[in-house]
Amino acid sequence: MEYITIYNIIDQDISLLNPIIVAIIGLSLIYATLKYGFLTRNNKISKYLSSSIIFITMSLYILFYIKELNMKDMYKNNRYKIAEGVVENYIPEVEKKNAESFSVNGVKFIFYKNEDNGGFHETGKVYNGLKVKIYYIEDMNRKIILRLDRQR
């Protein structure tokens, strides 16, 4: 069967510039908060609370960046599973209230368009009866699509 690739994690840009910019902005905000009370009143608890929130946000962003690099590495080193067959039980996302879901040979995939899980999360690209080949990993009981091929 001949397939065309409609998503491949390798083709997705992950720029090192983004975490560097976030880190510089975050560190600047922490410095300004501690030194001048920027974004807060002038009491110490507010300053440290604001700094902590900024630091946690920066840390999470960097962790997500590392996770995406790890997923690309897993794909490059063939550490994934493959589900191949016909899309069944397709449920579209309706007005951003529920997840899009479908199954292929008994493997169920669920994702939200606006939730970046690091892999494929575009809604409306699959439908019942479509023949696909999906390369995926499991992360915390969720399946993350690293590559999605569909029948030509």
VOVEXRO-274342 format. One record per atom (N, C-alpha, C): residue in three letters; atom name; y, z negated, x. Coordinates in Angstrom, 3 decimals, padded with zeros to 6 digits. Each point is the difference from the previous one (the first is absolute). Example, Ala and Ser with C-alpha at 12.3 -4.5 7.8 and 13.67 -1.06 7.14 Angstrom:
BEGIN
REC   banu   torse         c2         c3         c1
REC    ALA       N   -005.690   -007.800    013.190
REC    ALA      CA    001.190    000.000   -000.890
REC    ALA       C    001.200    000.000    000.900
REC    SER       N    001.050    000.720   -000.350
REC    SER      CA    001.190   -000.060    000.820
REC    SER       C    001.090   -000.730   -000.770
// end
This chain:
BEGIN
REC   banu   torse         c2         c3         c1
REC    MET       N   -001.176    000.000    000.845
REC    MET      CA    001.176    000.000   -000.845
REC    MET       C    001.241    000.000    000.892
REC    GLU       N    000.972    000.801   -000.350
REC    GLU      CA    001.219    000.109    000.788
REC    GLU       C    001.099   -000.881   -000.601
REC    TYR       N    000.641   -000.778    000.861
REC    TYR      CA    001.040   -000.930   -000.430
REC    TYR       C    001.327    000.320    000.680
REC    ILE       N    001.081   -000.436   -000.652
REC    ILE      CA    001.311   -000.006    000.646
REC    ILE       C    000.479   -001.451    000.027
REC    THR       N    000.648   -000.373    001.073
REC    THR      CA    000.480   -001.364    000.163
REC    THR       C    001.350   -000.142   -000.695
REC    ILE       N    000.096   -000.965   -000.918
REC    ILE      CA    001.297   -000.241   -000.651
REC    ILE       C    000.663   -001.272    000.527
REC    TYR       N   -000.764   -000.822    000.743
REC    TYR      CA    000.588   -001.177    000.652
REC    TYR       C   -000.842   -000.336    001.222
REC    ASN       N    000.673   -000.274    001.107
REC    ASN      CA   -000.671   -000.462    001.206
REC    ASN       C    000.924   -001.002    000.678
REC    ILE       N   -000.488   -001.202    000.239
REC    ILE      CA    000.827   -001.056    000.584
REC    ILE       C    000.539    000.401    001.367
REC    ILE       N   -000.718    000.845    000.713
REC    ILE      CA    000.441    000.452    001.319
REC    ILE       C    001.302    000.792   -000.104
REC    ASP       N    000.191    000.714   -001.099
REC    ASP      CA    001.203    000.811   -000.179
REC    ASP       C    001.212   -000.816   -000.437
REC    GLN       N   -000.194   -001.273   -000.314
REC    GLN      CA    001.097   -000.841   -000.469
REC    GLN       C    000.772   -000.540    001.201
REC    ASP       N    001.303    000.115   -000.055
REC    ASP      CA    000.834   -000.475    001.103
REC    ASP       C    000.130   -001.512   -000.029
REC    ILE       N   -000.273   -000.590    001.146
REC    ILE      CA    000.282   -001.418    000.194
REC    ILE       C    000.865   -000.064    001.243
REC    SER       N    001.260   -000.195   -000.196
REC    SER      CA    000.928   -000.003    001.109
REC    SER       C    000.127   -001.394    000.584
REC    LEU       N   -000.064   -000.097    001.317
REC    LEU      CA    000.199   -001.284    000.665
REC    LEU       C    001.446   -000.456   -000.150
REC    LEU       N    000.884    000.948   -000.280
REC    LEU      CA    001.411   -000.326   -000.145
REC    LEU       C    000.239   -000.945   -001.176
REC    ASN       N   -000.737    000.163   -001.096
REC    ASN      CA    000.215   -000.846   -001.176
REC    ASN       C   -000.176   -001.487    000.289
REC    PRO       N   -001.123   -000.448    000.598
REC    PRO      CA   -000.116   -001.429    000.263
REC    PRO       C    001.023   -000.500    001.012
REC    ILE       N    000.400    000.855    000.953
REC    ILE      CA    001.012   -000.416    000.975
REC    ILE       C    001.333   -000.221   -000.698
REC    ILE       N    000.376    000.914   -000.892
REC    ILE      CA    001.258   -000.141   -000.746
REC    ILE       C   -000.051   -001.245   -000.879
REC    VAL       N   -001.123   -000.201   -000.701
REC    VAL      CA   -000.139   -001.182   -000.849
REC    VAL       C    000.103   -001.265    000.844
REC    ALA       N   -000.621   -000.011    001.160
REC    ALA      CA    000.050   -001.182    000.868
REC    ALA       C    001.424   -000.269    000.473
REC    ILE       N    000.723    001.036    000.403
REC    ILE      CA    001.383   -000.180    000.467
REC    ILE       C    000.889   -000.510   -001.124
REC    ILE       N   -000.107    000.607   -001.180
REC    ILE      CA    000.796   -000.449   -001.145
REC    ILE       C   -000.367   -001.430   -000.378
REC    GLY       N   -001.301   -000.287   -000.049
REC    GLY      CA   -000.451   -001.344   -000.365
REC    GLY       C    000.463   -001.048    000.978
REC    LEU       N   -000.130    000.288    001.300
REC    LEU      CA    000.445   -000.969    001.010
REC    LEU       C    001.515   -000.186   -000.056
REC    SER       N    000.731    001.080   -000.267
REC    SER      CA    001.459   -000.111   -000.146
REC    SER       C    000.366   -000.874   -001.192
REC    LEU       N   -000.709    000.184   -001.120
REC    LEU      CA    000.272   -000.835   -001.177
REC    LEU       C   -000.346   -001.467    000.250
REC    ILE       N   -001.093   -000.244    000.696
REC    ILE      CA   -000.366   -001.386    000.320
REC    ILE       C    001.075   -000.623    000.888
REC    TYR       N    000.426    000.728    001.019
REC    TYR      CA    001.045   -000.506    000.895
REC    TYR       C    001.287   -000.286   -000.769
REC    ALA       N    000.412    000.963   -000.826
REC    ALA      CA    001.230   -000.185   -000.771
REC    ALA       C   -000.123   -001.168   -000.966
REC    THR       N   -001.173   -000.166   -000.589
REC    THR      CA   -000.217   -001.094   -000.940
REC    THR       C    000.090   -001.343    000.714
REC    LEU       N   -000.650   -000.117    001.144
REC    LEU      CA    000.002   -001.268    000.725
REC    LEU       C    001.370   -000.314    000.608
REC    LYS       N    000.677    001.004    000.514
REC    LYS      CA    001.274   -000.241    000.678
REC    LYS       C    001.180   -000.120   -000.959
REC    TYR       N    000.046    000.872   -001.013
REC    TYR      CA    001.192    000.065   -000.840
REC    TYR       C   -000.241   -000.357   -001.461
REC    GLY       N   -001.224   -000.273   -000.362
REC    GLY      CA   -000.287   -000.309   -001.402
REC    GLY       C    000.017    001.241   -000.871
REC    PHE       N   -000.176    001.170    000.608
REC    PHE      CA   -000.018    001.277   -000.725
REC    PHE       C   -001.081   -000.040   -001.078
REC    LEU       N    000.287    000.452   -001.186
REC    LEU      CA   -000.896    000.041   -001.156
REC    LEU       C   -000.262   -001.371   -000.622
REC    THR       N    000.563   -001.042    000.557
REC    THR      CA   -000.270   -001.344   -000.532
REC    THR       C    001.260   -000.838    000.041
REC    ARG       N   -000.131   -001.169   -000.555
REC    ARG      CA    001.057   -000.995    000.163
REC    ARG       C   -000.140   -000.581    001.390
REC    ASN       N    000.875   -000.856    000.377
REC    ASN      CA   -000.017   -000.522    001.356
REC    ASN       C   -000.906   -001.197    000.211
REC    ASN       N   -000.943   -000.261   -000.885
REC    ASN      CA   -000.872   -001.127    000.311
REC    ASN       C   -001.242    000.486    000.733
REC    LYS       N   -000.566   -000.861    000.840
REC    LYS      CA   -001.089    000.391    000.903
REC    LYS       C   -001.261    000.421   -000.742
REC    ILE       N   -000.326   -000.661   -001.097
REC    ILE      CA   -001.220    000.349   -000.737
REC    ILE       C    000.087    001.431   -000.504
REC    SER       N    001.132    000.377   -000.555
REC    SER      CA    000.171    001.370   -000.494
REC    SER       C   -000.112    001.014    001.125
REC    LYS       N    000.571   -000.328    001.165
REC    LYS      CA   -000.072    000.916    001.137
REC    LYS       C   -001.447    000.212    000.429
REC    TYR       N   -000.744   -001.076    000.124
REC    TYR      CA   -001.386    000.127    000.456
REC    TYR       C   -000.885    000.651   -001.061
REC    LEU       N    000.282   -000.264   -001.253
REC    LEU      CA   -000.758    000.642   -001.064
REC    LEU       C    000.242    001.512    000.015
REC    SER       N    001.252    000.407    000.116
REC    SER      CA    000.329    001.426    000.068
REC    SER       C   -000.652    000.650    001.217
REC    SER       N    000.076   -000.663    001.134
REC    SER      CA   -000.604    000.533    001.217
REC    SER       C   -001.506    000.147   -000.162
REC    SER       N   -000.619   -000.977   -000.633
REC    SER      CA   -001.451    000.048   -000.207
REC    SER       C   -000.382    001.170   -000.896
REC    ILE       N    000.747    000.217   -001.064
REC    ILE      CA   -000.285    001.112   -000.909
REC    ILE       C    000.136    001.331    000.728
REC    ILE       N    001.057    000.151    000.796
REC    ILE      CA    000.203    001.235    000.756
REC    ILE       C   -001.139    000.186    001.004
REC    PHE       N   -000.386   -001.061    000.697
REC    PHE      CA   -001.075    000.079    000.990
REC    PHE       C   -001.328    000.376   -000.654
REC    ILE       N   -000.310   -000.595   -001.137
REC    ILE      CA   -001.251    000.307   -000.705
REC    ILE       C   -000.006    001.458   -000.453
REC    THR       N    001.118    000.480   -000.519
REC    THR      CA    000.104    001.397   -000.429
REC    THR       C   -000.233    000.950    001.172
REC    MET       N    000.636   -000.284    001.130
REC    MET      CA   -000.199    000.826    001.194
REC    MET       C   -001.456   -000.024    000.444
REC    SER       N   -000.593   -001.177    000.002
REC    SER      CA   -001.391   -000.147    000.441
REC    SER       C   -000.946    000.796   -000.891
REC    LEU       N    000.214   -000.063   -001.321
REC    LEU      CA   -000.851    000.747   -000.919
REC    LEU       C    000.134    001.501    000.222
REC    TYR       N    001.207    000.463    000.212
REC    TYR      CA    000.216    001.426    000.251
REC    TYR       C   -000.767    000.437    001.249
REC    ILE       N    000.090   -000.783    001.057
REC    ILE      CA   -000.692    000.334    001.243
REC    ILE       C   -001.510   -000.059   -000.191
REC    LEU       N   -000.488   -000.963   -000.776
REC    LEU      CA   -001.440   -000.079   -000.274
REC    LEU       C   -000.490    001.224   -000.771
REC    PHE       N    000.783    000.470   -000.979
REC    PHE      CA   -000.377    001.203   -000.742
REC    PHE       C   -000.021    001.219    000.926
REC    TYR       N    000.929    000.067    000.928
REC    TYR      CA    000.039    001.077    000.985
REC    TYR       C   -001.276   -000.011    000.850
REC    ILE       N   -000.376   -001.177    000.475
REC    ILE      CA   -001.218   -000.139    000.806
REC    ILE       C   -001.231    000.382   -000.821
REC    LYS       N   -000.013   -000.383   -001.282
REC    LYS      CA   -001.125    000.345   -000.875
REC    LYS       C   -000.141    001.521   -000.120
REC    GLU       N    001.116    000.708   -000.155
REC    GLU      CA   -000.065    001.459   -000.105
REC    GLU       C   -000.505    000.623    001.296
REC    LEU       N    000.435   -000.523    001.143
REC    LEU      CA   -000.517    000.501    001.274
REC    LEU       C   -001.508   -000.231    000.091
REC    ASN       N   -000.452   -001.163   -000.462
REC    ASN      CA   -001.422   -000.330    000.016
REC    ASN       C   -000.793    000.950   -000.900
REC    MET       N    000.539    000.322   -001.185
REC    MET      CA   -000.698    000.912   -000.908
REC    MET       C   -000.113    001.398    000.604
REC    LYS       N    001.044    000.464    000.696
REC    LYS      CA   -000.076    001.296    000.674
REC    LYS       C   -001.077   -000.029    001.077
REC    ASP       N   -000.077   -001.106    000.713
REC    ASP      CA   -001.018   -000.149    001.036
REC    ASP       C   -001.403    000.012   -000.613
REC    MET       N   -000.164   -000.666   -001.127
REC    MET      CA   -001.304   -000.014   -000.671
REC    MET       C   -000.404    001.417   -000.414
REC    TYR       N    000.954    000.772   -000.497
REC    TYR      CA   -000.303    001.377   -000.392
REC    TYR       C   -000.392    000.834    001.226
REC    LYS       N    000.788   -000.103    001.071
REC    LYS      CA   -000.267    000.779    001.210
REC    LYS       C   -001.369   -000.326    000.596
REC    ASN       N   -000.434   -001.244   -000.161
REC    ASN      CA   -001.270   -000.434    000.583
REC    ASN       C   -001.153   -000.016   -001.011
REC    ASN       N    000.187    000.714   -001.117
REC    ASN      CA   -001.049    000.164   -001.018
REC    ASN       C   -000.545   -001.323   -000.545
REC    ARG       N    000.859   -000.997   -000.141
REC    ARG      CA   -000.414   -001.285   -000.568
REC    ARG       C    000.445   -000.056   -001.466
REC    TYR       N   -000.563    000.865   -000.806
REC    TYR      CA    000.326    000.088   -001.418
REC    TYR       C   -001.258    000.359   -000.769
REC    LYS       N    000.112   -000.101   -001.315
REC    LYS      CA   -001.082    000.423   -000.891
REC    LYS       C    000.459    001.279   -000.690
REC    ILE       N   -000.959    000.736   -000.551
REC    ILE      CA    000.329    001.240   -000.710
REC    ILE       C   -000.592   -000.052   -001.405
REC    ALA       N    000.826    000.328   -000.979
REC    ALA      CA   -000.461    000.182   -001.379
REC    ALA       C    000.233    001.475   -000.328
REC    GLU       N   -001.057    000.677   -000.387
REC    GLU      CA    000.114    001.427   -000.291
REC    GLU       C   -000.636    000.281   -001.353
REC    GLY       N    000.694    000.764   -000.811
REC    GLY      CA   -000.528    000.349   -001.309
REC    GLY       C    001.113    000.320   -000.977
REC    VAL       N   -000.296   -000.227   -001.266
REC    VAL      CA    000.920    000.337   -001.085
REC    VAL       C    000.765   -001.249   -000.433
REC    VAL       N    001.296    000.152   -000.227
REC    VAL      CA    000.831   -001.103   -000.492
REC    VAL       C   -000.417   -000.326   -001.428
REC    GLU       N   -000.250   -001.275   -000.254
REC    GLU      CA   -000.378   -000.478   -001.337
REC    GLU       C    000.856   -001.205   -000.358
REC    ASN       N    000.018   -000.343   -001.269
REC    ASN      CA    000.686   -001.197   -000.507
REC    ASN       C    001.461   -000.083    000.447
REC    TYR       N    000.660    001.150    000.036
REC    TYR      CA    001.397    000.048    000.437
REC    TYR       C    000.900   -000.658   -001.039
REC    ILE       N    000.808   -000.954    000.461
REC    ILE      CA    001.001   -000.652   -000.852
REC    ILE       C    001.349    000.161    000.696
REC    PRO       N    000.928    000.769   -000.599
REC    PRO      CA    001.296    000.229    000.652
REC    PRO       C    000.894   -001.229   -000.058
REC    GLU       N    000.950   -000.044    000.918
REC    GLU      CA    001.016   -001.041   -000.032
REC    GLU       C    000.941    000.332   -001.161
REC    VAL       N    000.295   -000.989   -000.823
REC    VAL      CA    000.859    000.225   -001.153
REC    VAL       C    001.265   -000.838    000.159
REC    GLU       N    001.117    000.691    000.159
REC    GLU      CA    001.313   -000.636    000.087
REC    GLU       C    000.035   -001.158    000.988
REC    LYS       N   -000.645    000.148    001.135
REC    LYS      CA    000.027   -000.981    001.077
REC    LYS       C   -000.506   -001.377   -000.416
REC    LYS       N   -000.778   -000.076   -001.069
REC    LYS      CA   -000.475   -001.296   -000.482
REC    LYS       C   -001.428   -000.295    000.430
REC    ASN       N   -000.785    001.040    000.240
REC    ASN      CA   -001.371   -000.250    000.404
REC    ASN       C   -000.345    000.885    001.190
REC    ALA       N   -001.097   -000.296    000.609
REC    ALA      CA   -000.432    000.755    001.166
REC    ALA       C   -000.681    001.292   -000.424
REC    GLU       N    000.050    000.974    000.877
REC    GLU      CA   -000.811    001.194   -000.193
REC    GLU       C   -001.376   -000.322    000.562
REC    SER       N   -001.028    000.422   -000.694
REC    SER      CA   -001.349   -000.274    000.488
REC    SER       C   -000.932    001.151   -000.336
REC    PHE       N   -001.048    000.108    000.790
REC    PHE      CA   -001.043    000.995   -000.223
REC    PHE       C   -001.197   -000.393    000.848
REC    SER       N   -001.110    000.652   -000.245
REC    SER      CA   -001.179   -000.263    000.823
REC    SER       C   -000.620    001.323    000.441
REC    VAL       N   -000.681   -000.074    001.132
REC    VAL      CA   -000.718    001.143    000.559
REC    VAL       C   -001.362   -000.522    000.448
REC    ASN       N   -001.068    000.505   -000.625
REC    ASN      CA   -001.365   -000.452    000.307
REC    ASN       C   -000.134   -001.522   -000.016
REC    GLY       N    000.608   -000.631   -000.987
REC    GLY      CA   -000.116   -001.440   -000.162
REC    GLY       C    000.955   -000.826    000.842
REC    VAL       N    000.811    000.638    000.840
REC    VAL      CA    000.986   -000.709    000.820
REC    VAL       C    001.332    000.045   -000.739
REC    LYS       N    000.539   -001.181   -000.327
REC    LYS      CA    001.229   -000.068   -000.795
REC    LYS       C    001.224   -000.143    000.902
REC    PHE       N    001.027    000.795   -000.299
REC    PHE      CA    001.263   -000.026    000.731
REC    PHE       C    001.104   -000.411   -000.966
REC    ILE       N    000.849   -000.933    000.432
REC    ILE      CA    001.113   -000.490   -000.817
REC    ILE       C    001.227   -000.091    000.899
REC    PHE       N    001.134    000.512   -000.478
REC    PHE      CA    001.245   -000.140    000.752
REC    PHE       C    001.201    000.176   -000.920
REC    TYR       N    001.130   -000.502    000.474
REC    TYR      CA    001.271    000.144   -000.688
REC    TYR       C    000.868    000.972    000.803
REC    LYS       N    000.730    000.848   -000.692
REC    LYS      CA    000.868    000.961    000.665
REC    LYS       C    001.041   -000.707    000.869
REC    ASN       N    000.568   -001.071   -000.501
REC    ASN      CA    001.087   -000.678    000.703
REC    ASN       C   -000.472   -001.099    000.944
REC    GLU       N   -001.296   -000.131    000.153
REC    GLU      CA   -000.527   -001.002    000.928
REC    GLU       C   -000.568    000.732    001.210
REC    ASP       N    000.676   -000.121    001.114
REC    ASP      CA   -000.451    000.687    001.205
REC    ASP       C   -001.090   -000.822    000.661
REC    ASN       N   -001.229    000.465   -000.142
REC    ASN      CA   -001.137   -000.708    000.579
REC    ASN       C   -000.327    000.525    001.394
REC    GLY       N    000.814    000.897    000.508
REC    GLY      CA   -000.225    000.585    001.311
REC    GLY       C   -000.747    001.314   -000.069
REC    GLY       N   -000.693    000.254   -001.091
REC    GLY      CA   -000.747    001.242   -000.176
REC    GLY       C    000.556    000.797   -001.171
REC    PHE       N   -000.841    000.867   -000.538
REC    PHE      CA    000.394    000.843   -001.124
REC    PHE       C    000.331   -000.850   -001.217
REC    HIS       N    001.155    000.265   -000.626
REC    HIS      CA    000.378   -000.714   -001.222
REC    HIS       C    000.900    000.854   -000.902
REC    GLU       N   -000.227    001.306    000.025
REC    GLU      CA    000.756    000.898   -000.873
REC    GLU       C   -000.768    000.188   -001.303
REC    THR       N    000.653   -000.265   -001.105
REC    THR      CA   -000.678    000.153   -001.281
REC    THR       C    000.069    001.452   -000.460
REC    GLY       N   -000.938    000.362   -000.868
REC    GLY      CA    000.005    001.327   -000.600
REC    GLY       C   -000.613    001.103    000.844
REC    LYS       N   -000.636   -000.332    001.097
REC    LYS      CA   -000.585    001.020    000.877
REC    LYS       C   -001.471    000.267   -000.310
REC    VAL       N   -000.641   -000.901   -000.733
REC    VAL      CA   -001.414    000.189   -000.352
REC    VAL       C   -000.135   -000.030   -001.521
REC    TYR       N   -001.132    000.473   -000.484
REC    TYR      CA   -000.269    000.009   -001.436
REC    TYR       C   -001.507    000.090   -000.192
REC    ASN       N   -000.447   -000.340   -001.190
REC    ASN      CA   -001.425    000.064   -000.300
REC    ASN       C   -000.537    001.405    000.261
REC    GLY       N   -001.167    000.070    000.632
REC    GLY      CA   -000.658    001.268    000.254
REC    GLY       C    000.347    000.640    001.334
REC    LEU       N    001.028   -000.507    000.675
REC    LEU      CA    000.398    000.548    001.292
REC    LEU       C   -001.019   -000.415    001.067
REC    LYS       N   -000.448    000.948    000.794
REC    LYS      CA   -000.937   -000.305    001.087
REC    LYS       C    000.805   -000.392    001.231
REC    VAL       N   -000.313   -001.185    000.545
REC    VAL      CA    000.758   -000.541    001.119
REC    VAL       C   -000.918   -000.558    001.084
REC    LYS       N    000.586   -000.166    001.159
REC    LYS      CA   -000.645   -000.701    001.109
REC    LYS       C    001.052   -000.987    000.503
REC    ILE       N   -000.324   -001.299   -000.089
REC    ILE      CA    000.960   -001.052    000.323
REC    ILE       C   -000.508   -000.809    001.181
REC    TYR       N    000.835   -000.109    001.008
REC    TYR      CA   -000.268   -000.829    001.167
REC    TYR       C    000.783   -001.298   -000.224
REC    TYR       N   -000.680   -001.137    000.015
REC    TYR      CA    000.676   -001.248   -000.350
REC    TYR       C   -000.531   -001.166    000.816
REC    ILE       N    000.800   -001.068   -000.010
REC    ILE      CA   -000.422   -001.270    000.584
REC    ILE       C    000.143   -001.062   -001.071
REC    GLU       N   -000.684   -001.110    000.193
REC    GLU      CA    000.143   -001.132   -000.907
REC    GLU       C    000.814   -001.077    000.695
REC    ASP       N    001.015   -000.480   -000.695
REC    ASP      CA    000.877   -001.028    000.535
REC    ASP       C    000.240   -001.030   -001.090
REC    MET       N   -000.540   -001.188    000.182
REC    MET      CA    000.160   -001.082   -000.977
REC    MET       C   -000.445    000.455   -001.393
REC    ASN       N   -001.187    000.543   -000.095
REC    ASN      CA   -000.611    000.461   -001.254
REC    ASN       C    000.748    001.151   -000.662
REC    ARG       N    000.898    000.654    000.730
REC    ARG      CA    000.679    001.194   -000.512
REC    ARG       C   -000.380    001.171    000.875
REC    LYS       N   -000.049    001.148   -000.596
REC    LYS      CA   -000.317    001.205    000.749
REC    LYS       C    001.298    000.748    000.296
REC    ILE       N    000.212    000.270    001.271
REC    ILE      CA    001.198    000.707    000.435
REC    ILE       C   -000.422    001.395    000.439
REC    ILE       N    000.617    001.000   -000.619
REC    ILE      CA   -000.346    001.395    000.270
REC    ILE       C    000.730    000.474    001.251
REC    LEU       N   -000.785    000.368    001.021
REC    LEU      CA    000.566    000.504    001.240
REC    LEU       C    000.162    001.520   -000.020
REC    ARG       N   -000.883    000.639   -000.753
REC    ARG      CA    000.058    001.463   -000.132
REC    ARG       C   -000.565    000.390   -001.345
REC    LEU       N    000.639    000.958   -000.641
REC    LEU      CA   -000.447    000.492   -001.299
REC    LEU       C   -000.055    001.516    000.043
REC    ASP       N   -001.216    000.524   -000.150
REC    ASP      CA   -000.204    001.450   -000.072
REC    ASP       C   -000.426    000.347   -001.421
REC    ARG       N    000.458    001.139   -000.484
REC    ARG      CA   -000.404    000.465   -001.328
REC    ARG       C   -000.597    001.391    000.107
REC    GLN       N   -000.793    000.334   -001.001
REC    GLN      CA   -000.628    001.317   -000.005
REC    GLN       C    001.068    001.087   -000.057
REC    ARG       N   -000.220    001.035    000.732
REC    ARG      CA    000.932    001.135    000.030
REC    ARG       C    000.013    000.720   -001.304
// end
